[in-house]
Amino acid sequence: MSDLRTPTRSLRRRLIVLFVLTAGLAAGLLAISSYLLVARARDLAVTDRVTSQTRFNLALGGDLLTGARNRATDLERLLSLYDRRGTFETVVVWGEDTWTSSEAFGFDDVPPDVRRAHSDMGKVEINGRSSIVSGGAIPDTNASAYYSFSVQGVEAQLHTLRNVLIGSWVIVMFAASLVGRHAARRTLAPVARTSEAARALAEGLLDTRLKVESADEFGKLAVAFNEMADALQAKLSELSDAHERERRFTSDVSHELRTPVASLISAASMLNDRLDQMSGETRHVAEILILAARNLRVLVDELMEIARLDSRKAGVVRDPVDLPEIIDDVVQTHGWDDKVHLNGDPSLTISTDRRRLERVLANLIDNGITHGRPPVSVFVRRQDGKVEIEVNDAGDGISPNDLAHIFDRFYKGDRSRSASGSGLGLAIARDNARLIGGTVTVESEVGVGPRFIVTLPVA
């Protein structure tokens, strides 16, 4: 029964996963795009600031150093002015001389491209800190100046932003899982109710119906389910009535036939006693009448047993039974000594109803002798804590079309196998096996004799 619930849970998981993945992908794309936009904006802002400051610094240097009378004094003055800004460090190269504003930044730290003036800006690591170096020739002089702008603060801000975005993404994923779980549960609640209703219907609660709560697809599903349940209930009611009529008809016919059949059997017995006094056509007609009376008695007996089985009044009396002994008794009673071979465990004892088990075995063996081809083999064995009795014959097997109906009442398949019998023997064997807690199954293929297997509990 749990199979009905598993698909709902699986669908709920898939919906939650889909919801979380969608929310995670959207939040991830938003976070990445936001980070890239902010980083790009910060880079542009830093680049603009560095470019503007570098131009100003070079222009200031040109104003102070043009026509300088004391190079060292004027350079010290220029570095002092730069130092007041406090946002960069400076290296000035004039001829063979180099002046720096700090020991942390020297000419060796200037990228080659910036030195060659191929580029006026370059990013480097100076003492473990990220910096942007820019510079160029000081106007109207033979000097060059290079400036190092630290971007450590900008990168720290971007690092913080990245951590915040990652944390926000994790929170979004967690919140999406909670929201998705709640949404999936509410969305699939009608499916769960339908599943429970189907399970109840399968267990026989035919009055089970779904409440139509909306006009959407789930509402249409509830309407369709209710229509199906109505049709199923009506059909089962019809089948139940038909079965009851069949049971009542079988019971009435068997009881009504019992008295006239008894009279026929009595008359046939008297005719049988006087067969030696008859001759010619009269004797032949009498033999036909005697045989027909016997067959009719067998049919009435089978109908009576079917009626008792249907009425649920058939009792079961359990006693210890030796299987090989009971099979031998059945064979001896019916005179099948030369047609039946017993194989398997020679000493198997179970607790069951002896009379009903005899009926099951007699019907199966008789079916093999009458409709199959002797010899009939009977195997007795233990299998997985139970006892199996296998009955097979040397016949040509049963066709797949007949195999599906072999236990139906009054069913006769291959007409070449139906010259005698009422078609009730296998049905009676199956019902008696059920009464004593067992089953009867059949395996067969065309060209190979069928294998009827009786499975019985040991106790």
N, C-alpha and C positions, 0 to 999 in steps of 0.2 A: 504493500500500500504506500510505502514511502516514495515509490517511484514518481507518484503524482506531485510530490513536493519538490523533488530535486530540480526539475526544469525551472520552477519559479525562482528558487534560490540562485541557480546558475544565471538566469536572466537578470536577477537583481545585481549580482556581482558584476556582470558585464556592463550594466547601466551605470553602476557606481564608478567602475574603472573608466568608462567612456567619459563620464562627467568630470572626473578628476583629471584625466588626461587633457580634456578640452580646456578646463580652467587653468591647468598647469601650463599648457602650451600658450594660451592667451596671455597669462601673467608673465611667463618667461619671455615671450616676444616683446611684451610691453616693457619689462625690466631691462632687457638688453638694448632695445631701441632708446629707452630713456637714458641709460648709461652712456651709450655711444653719442647721443645728442649733447648731453652735458659735457662729456669729455671733449667733443669737438668744439663746443662753445668755449670751454676753458682754454683749449689749445689756441683758438683764434684770439681770445682775449690776451693770453700771455704773449703770443706772437706780436700782436699789435702794440702791447705795452713795451716789449723789448725793442721793437723797431723804432717806436717813437722816442724811447729813452736813448737809444743808441744814436739816432740822428741829432738829438739835442746835445748829447755828450760830445759828439764829434764837432758840432758847430761851436760849442763852448770852448773846446780845446783849440779850435782854429782862432777864436777871438783872443785867447790868452797867449798863445804861443807864436802868433804871427809877429815877426820882427823881434823875437825874444832876444834880450841882451844877456841874460844869465839863464842858461838852459836849466840848470839844476834848480835854481830858485823858482823859476816859472813852473817847472814840472811839479815841484812840491806843492806849490800854490794850487795847481790844477787838481792834483790828487786830493788835496784837502777839500776842495769844492765838491769833488765827486763823493768823498767820504761822508759829507753832510747829508747826502741823499739816503745813505744807509740801506739801499736795496740791491746793491751790486758791488762787485770787486773789480779792480782795474789793473791792467798791465799796459804800460806804454813803452814802445820800442822806438828809439831814435838813434839811428846809425848802429853803432856797436853796443850802445848802452840800453839797459832795461830797467824800468822803475815799476814796482808793484805796490799796491795799496795794502796787501795782506800776504802773509806767507802761505796761506791756504790756496792761493791761485797764482800760478806762474805761467811763463810763456810756453812751457812744455805742455801745459793743459789745453792750449788753444788747438782746435782741430786743424789739420793740414789744409782742408778746403777753405776755412776762414782765413788762414794765413795767406793763401794764394789769392784771396779775394774772389775765388770761384763761387763762394757762397758767403753771405754776410751773417750766417747764423748756423749753429750746430749744437746738438744735444750731447753732453758727455757726463761721465761720473767723476766727480771730484771729491776725494776723501769719503767715498761712500754716499755722497749726496748727488741727486740728479740736478744738473744745471744746464742752462742754455748760454752758450758763448756766442757773442756777436762782436762786430767791430769793423774797422776799416781805416783808411788813411785820414789823418787830421788835415783839414783844408789848409792850403797855403803853407804847409810845412813838409818836412821829410819824415815826420813821425807817424806812427800807427798806434792806435789804441784798441784794446780788446777788453770786453766787459763780460763778467760771469754773473748771471742772474739765477739764483736758486729757485727751483720749482718743486722743492720738497713739500712745501705746504699744499700746493695744488694737488700733487700726487696723493698726499695723505687724505685730502678731502675726497678725491675720487675713490680711494681705497675704502674710506668710510661709507661713501655712497654705495659702492659695490656690496659691502657687507649688509647695509640696510636693505638693499634690493633683494639680496639672497634670503635674508631673514623674512622679508615680506613675502617672497615667493613660497617659502616653506609654510608660513602662516596661511597663505592663500590655499596651498595644497591641503593642509589639515582642515581648514574651514570647508573647502570644496568636498572633501571626503564626508564630513558630517552632513553638509547640505545635500550632497548626492545620495547618501544613505537614506536620509529622511524623505527626499523626493522620490527615490526609487521605491521605498516602502509604500508611500502613499499612492504612487502611480500604479504599482503592481498589486495593490490591495484587492482590486476586483479580480485579478487573475488568481490570487491565492484563494479568494472565496469560491471562484469557479472550480478550482482544483479540489477544495474540500467538499464542495457539492457533488462533484463527479465521484469522489471517493465514497461519499455517503450513498450515492445512487448505486455504485457498484456493490456496496454491502447490502443492498436490498431495501434501502429507505426510499421507496419510489415516490413519496410525497415531497421529496426535497425540491425546492425551487429557489431561484435567485431573485433578489429584489432589484427591480429596474430603477436605478437612481439617476440616470442621465440619458441624454440622447446621442452621446458620442459612440465611438466604436465599442467601448466596454458595455454601454447600454444595449447596443445591438447584439453583443455577445451574450448578455444575460437573456435577452428575448429569444435568441436562437437556442440557448441551452434549455430554457423552459419549454419551448416547442418540442425539442428533442425528448425531454423528460416526459412530456404529455404523451407523445407518440409511443415512447418505450413502455410507459405504464399501460397504455391501452393495448399494445401488442402483447405484453406479458399477461395481461388479464385475459385476453383472448386465448393465448396458449394455455394458461392455467385452466380455463373453462374447457378447452378442447381436451386437455389431459384428463381432467376430471370426468368428462363424458366417456373418454376411452377407457378409463379405469372402471367406471360404473358399467359400461357395456361389457367389458371383459368379465367382470364379476357376475353380472346378470346372466350372460350367455353360459358361463361355466356352470352356474348353479341350475339353470334351466335345463341344460343338457345332461346333467348328472343322472337324473332318474331314467330318461329314455335310453341313455347309453348303457346304464346298468341292465336294463331289460334286454337290449341288443346283445350285450356280452353274455348274458344268461342263455339267450336263444342260440348265440353262436357257439357257446360251449356245448349245448345239447347237439347241435349239428356236427360239431367236431367229434363227439362221441359216436356218431352214426355214419361217419364218412365211409367206413368199410362196407356199409350196407348200400351205398350209392354207387352208381356207375355212370360213365359217359359224361354227358354235358351237365347233368344234375350235380355230380360230384365237383366239377370244375366251378360251377356257379356257387356252390356252397363254400368252397375254399376261398373264392374271391370275397364272399360275404364275411367269412371268419376273419380274413386279413384286414378288411376295411373296418370291422368292428374293433379289432385290436388297435389299429391306427387311430381310430376315433377316441378310444379310451385314453391312449397316450396324449392326444391333443387336449382332451378335457382335463386330464391330470395336470398338464402343463399350464393350461389356462387357470386352473384353480390355484396353482402355486404362484403364478404371476399376480393373481388377485390378492393373495395373502401378502406378497411382497409389497404391492402397492398400498395396501391398507395400513402398513407400518405395524402390523400386529404379529409379524413373524418373530418368534422368540429365539434366543441364542443360549445354548447350554454348553459351557466350556468344561472340558475334561482333558487330562493328559492323553495325547494321541501319538502313537508311533507311526510315522509317515510311511515307511516301507510296508508296514503291516496293513495299513488302511488301503494303500494302493493295491496290494496283493488281494485283499478282500474284494475290492471293486472288480478286479480282473477275473477272479474266480466266480463271483456272483453272476457276471454277464457272459461267462464262457469265452473269454478272450485270451486264454492261455497261450495260444500259438500266434497271436497277433500283436502282443504287447511285450516290450522288453523294458525292465526296470534297471536303471543305472544310478550311480552316485553313492552318497553316504548311506551305509546300510543301517545306521542307528541314529535316527533323528526324531526327537520327541518334542512336541510343542503343545501348548494349551489352546484348544479351539473347539468348535462345535463339530463333532464327528459326522453327524448326519449331513450337515450342509457342505462340509468339505468333500464327503463322498459324492454328493450331488454335483459339485463343481468338477471333480476329477472324472466322474462317469460321463458327463456331458462333453467334456473336452476330448476324452479318449474316443467316445462314440462318434464325435464329429470327424476325428482323424480317420477312423475306420470306414465310416459311411461315405464321407465326401472326399477323403484323400485317398491314400493307398497304403495298406499295411506293408511292413510292420510299423506300429506306433511305438516310439521310444519315449520313456518317461525318465527324466533326470531330476535327482533331488540333491540340493546343495545349500550350504550357508553362504550368504552374500551380504556384507556390510551390516551385520547384526540382525539380519532377517533370514527367512528361509524362502528359497525359490524352487518351484516345481515347474520344470519345462516339459511340455508335451509337443512332440512334432511327429510328422508322418512323412512318407516317401512320395507324396503327391507332387503335382505340378505347380503348387503355389497358388496364391490369390492375387488377382489383378489389382492395381492401385485404386481403381474406381470402386471395387467391391470392398477393399480393405477399410475404407473410411466408414462403411456402413455395416461391417461384419457383426457388430453387437446390437444392431437395431432389431427390434421385434418384428417378426414375420418377414425379415429381409432374406431374399434368396437371390444370389448374384448369378454366377455362371449356371446356366440351365442344365448343363451336363452334370453338375454337382447337386442338382435340386430334385432328383427323382423321388426322394422320400424326405420326410421330416417336415416340421411345421415352421421352421425358422425361428423357434423360441429357445432352442437349447443353449446357444451361446449367451443370449440375453439373461437367461435364468442363471447360468454359471457366473456371469459378471455380478448380478445382483446378490447372489448368495455369498460371493467372495467379499463384497462390500460389507455385508452384514457381520462377517466375522473379522472385519478390520483389514482385509487384504485387497488386492487389485488383480485384474487379469488384463494383460496386454498381448498384442500380437505383432510379430515381425514376419514379413514374407516378401518374396519377389517371384516374378513369373519364372517357372522352371525349377524352383527350389521349394520343398515342402515348408509350410508355415510353422512358426515357432510360437506356441501359446505359453506365456510365462505367468504363473500364479505366484504372487509375492505375499507372504504372510508374516505377521509379527511372531516372534518366538513365544511371547507371553501375552 
